[in-house]
Amino acid sequence: MSVVISNPSQLHDPTGFGYSHVARVSGELVLIAGQYDSDGAGHTTTADFAGQVDRAFANLGIALRSAGADYPQVAQLRTFIVDHDEAKLAILGAKIAEIWGDRPPAQTLLGVAALALPGMLFEVDAMAVLG
């Protein structure tokens, strides 16, 4: 079994934070690290929850495409919401429907007190399958 680790140039360099964006396992399984509202330096760009969700999923798409995958190949998501409530769930649900329609991937949502950096309100990681 081979593992290829990569960091797309369109995303910030995460190695200083102790992780990489993408791991491709045996050419078929793609694991995407938590994506959030990060700019080129890894800083959040907005305090707006919906804006953070949009940017996190855009970054997820960049990471997926760098490994030869895209949203349809995602089998599982894990989402993390700071101070989770029904309003935030509705925003997330709308974004999931926008991307996957009526066939969303399996998902685990975790409500958390805080995420890795100040200002982060949302994070998503993914597992995709190629072929």
Buried (B, 14 or more C-beta within 10 A) or exposed (E): EEEEEEBBEEBBEBEEEEEBBBBBEEEEBBBBBBBBBBEEEBEBEEEEBBBBBBBBBEBBBBBBEBBEBEBEBBEBBBBBBBEBEEEBBEBBEEBBEEBBEEEEBEBEBEEBEEBEBEBBBBBBBBBBEBE
